[in-house]
Every structure is written in C-alpha cells, then in structure tokens.
Amino acid sequence: MIINKLIYNPQYFIIFQVFAIIISSLMIFISSFLGGRSYGLDKQIPFESGVYSYGNTQMKIHINYYLIAIFFIIFDIESLYLYLWSVTIKIIKLESFLQGIFFIFTILITLFYLFKMKALNWKYKNI
C-alpha cells in the first residue's frame, strides 16, 4: 500500500508546486537572454490575422451580446448536468430523481424570469 501513502501525502504536492514554479521561472529567465529582440516602427503597429488594422479598432459592443453569451454558457453547463443525470437515471434512487426534477424546475424558473425581465430582448434603447 505504498501508493496510498504517496497519494495522500501533501508534502509531495508542495514539492511538485515548488518545482513547477522553479522550472517556469527558469524558462522565462533563460528566454529573456536567448530570445531575439526587434526594434522599429512596425513593432508598434497592431497586426492580427495577417491584416494590418486600420480605422477605429475601439468598437462599442452592446451589453446584450455579453448577456446572451453568459446565458448560453450557464444553460449549456446545466444541460451537461442534465445529460449526466439522465444517463444514470436507472441506478439513482428516488431522492436523486427528485433532486433532478428540482434542478429542472429551477432552470425553468430562471428561464421564465429572464423572459419576464426581457433580458433576451434584442431591442434596446440608445443611451
């Protein structure tokens, strides 16, 4: 049972973290000496995807785009939990089944609340 002693010993984790920090710092320190440097006017120009930027790159994006993205991530993760719950539906007990139903009910309440608050509405007022 030497494996159990290695797994549950926190000293090995601390040693691993110390070595990871030392090796990362050493690689950054060495690359600062060995890496080449380039100077010039072109160094200060933003270059993205093979195209030089032109015009105003500071675009204002409405908050609805971010809200939709956050809602998508939240509901996507919840759907992952529901998939895992549905896969194990044959082996879970009644208590777990009721917890899953409560979870679905919570998701529906949240979705109805978002519709009521018009958080998913694309029409917005100019401020």
C-alpha positions as CSV (number, residue, x, y, z in Angstrom):
1,M,0.0,0.0,0.0
2,I,2.8,2.4,-0.8
3,I,0.7,4.0,-3.5
4,N,-1.9,5.2,-0.9
5,K,0.9,6.8,1.2
6,L,2.1,8.7,-1.9
7,I,-1.3,9.9,-3.0
8,Y,-2.4,11.3,0.4
9,N,0.8,12.9,1.4
10,P,0.5,16.7,1.0
11,Q,4.3,17.2,1.1
12,Y,4.6,15.7,-2.4
13,F,2.1,18.2,-3.8
14,I,4.1,21.1,-2.2
15,I,7.3,19.8,-3.7
16,F,5.6,19.5,-7.1
17,Q,4.4,23.1,-6.9
18,V,7.9,24.4,-5.9
19,F,9.5,22.5,-8.8
20,A,6.8,23.8,-11.2
21,I,7.4,27.4,-10.1
22,I,11.2,27.0,-10.3
23,I,11.2,25.4,-13.8
24,S,8.7,28.0,-15.2
25,S,10.7,30.9,-13.8
26,L,13.9,29.4,-15.1
27,M,12.4,29.0,-18.6
28,I,11.2,32.7,-18.6
29,F,14.6,33.9,-17.3
30,I,16.6,31.9,-19.9
31,S,14.3,33.0,-22.8
32,S,14.8,36.7,-21.9
33,F,18.6,36.2,-22.6
34,L,18.4,33.9,-25.6
35,G,15.4,35.5,-27.3
36,G,15.9,37.9,-30.1
37,R,14.8,41.5,-29.9
38,S,13.4,43.6,-32.7
39,Y,13.0,47.3,-32.7
40,G,11.3,49.5,-35.2
41,L,8.2,51.4,-36.2
42,D,6.4,48.2,-37.3
43,K,6.7,46.8,-33.8
44,Q,4.1,49.2,-32.5
45,I,1.5,48.6,-35.2
46,P,-1.2,46.1,-34.3
47,F,-1.1,43.1,-36.6
48,E,-3.9,40.5,-36.4
49,S,-4.6,37.5,-38.6
50,G,-2.3,38.7,-41.3
51,V,-4.0,42.0,-41.8
52,Y,-2.9,45.4,-40.6
53,S,-5.5,47.2,-38.5
54,Y,-7.0,50.4,-39.9
55,G,-9.6,52.8,-38.7
56,N,-11.1,52.8,-35.2
57,T,-10.5,49.5,-33.5
58,Q,-12.3,50.6,-30.4
59,M,-15.7,49.3,-31.3
60,K,-18.5,49.6,-28.8
61,I,-20.4,46.3,-28.4
62,H,-23.8,46.4,-26.8
63,I,-24.2,44.6,-23.5
64,N,-26.9,42.2,-24.9
65,Y,-24.1,40.3,-26.8
66,Y,-22.4,39.6,-23.5
67,L,-25.6,38.7,-21.7
68,I,-26.6,36.2,-24.4
69,A,-23.1,34.7,-24.2
70,I,-23.3,34.3,-20.4
71,F,-26.8,32.9,-20.5
72,F,-25.7,30.4,-23.2
73,I,-22.8,29.2,-21.1
74,I,-24.9,28.9,-18.0
75,F,-27.7,26.9,-19.7
76,D,-25.1,24.9,-21.6
77,I,-23.4,23.7,-18.4
78,E,-26.8,23.0,-16.9
79,S,-27.7,20.8,-19.9
80,L,-24.5,18.9,-19.4
81,Y,-25.5,18.2,-15.8
82,L,-28.9,17.1,-17.0
83,Y,-27.3,14.7,-19.6
84,L,-25.2,13.1,-16.9
85,W,-28.3,12.8,-14.7
86,S,-30.3,11.2,-17.5
87,V,-27.6,8.7,-18.2
88,T,-27.6,7.4,-14.6
89,I,-31.4,7.5,-14.2
90,K,-31.6,3.7,-13.9
91,I,-29.3,3.5,-10.9
92,I,-30.2,6.6,-8.9
93,K,-32.7,6.4,-6.1
94,L,-35.9,8.4,-5.6
95,E,-34.1,11.1,-3.7
96,S,-31.7,11.8,-6.6
97,F,-34.6,11.7,-9.0
98,L,-36.5,14.4,-7.0
99,Q,-33.3,16.5,-6.9
100,G,-33.0,16.3,-10.7
101,I,-36.7,17.3,-11.0
102,F,-36.0,20.2,-8.7
103,F,-32.9,21.2,-10.8
104,I,-35.1,21.2,-13.9
105,F,-37.7,23.3,-12.2
106,T,-35.0,25.8,-11.1
107,I,-33.8,26.1,-14.7
108,L,-37.3,26.7,-15.9
109,I,-38.0,29.4,-13.3
110,T,-34.7,31.1,-14.2
111,L,-35.6,31.0,-17.9
112,F,-39.1,32.4,-17.3
113,Y,-37.5,35.1,-15.1
114,L,-35.2,36.1,-17.9
115,F,-38.1,36.3,-20.3
116,K,-40.1,38.4,-17.9
117,M,-37.2,40.8,-17.3
118,K,-36.7,40.9,-21.1
119,A,-33.0,40.1,-20.7
120,L,-33.2,38.2,-24.0
121,N,-34.8,41.0,-25.9
122,W,-32.6,42.3,-28.8
123,K,-34.3,45.7,-29.0
124,Y,-32.5,48.2,-26.9
125,K,-32.7,51.9,-26.1
126,N,-30.0,54.3,-27.3
127,I,-28.4,55.8,-24.2
